[in-house]
């Protein structure tokens, strides 16, 4: 249980760091703040899906917790979204 809670916290922190670093990098270097492909904005909550797949393949609780942490952080800051039409 401790490992699961730790992985959720780690997922939240990783998503928070990713969001802030990409905001700074995207604004200063790429002059964009969002990833848009053919009119659809891809949210960083999509990164949780490979962790869920990894959990499905090898049943390591860390992957499940990390994916939940990413989704939790994105839901708190930007809502429960994966892809959004712009």
Order of alpha helices (4+ residues) and beta strands (2+ residues): alpha-beta-beta-alpha-alpha-beta
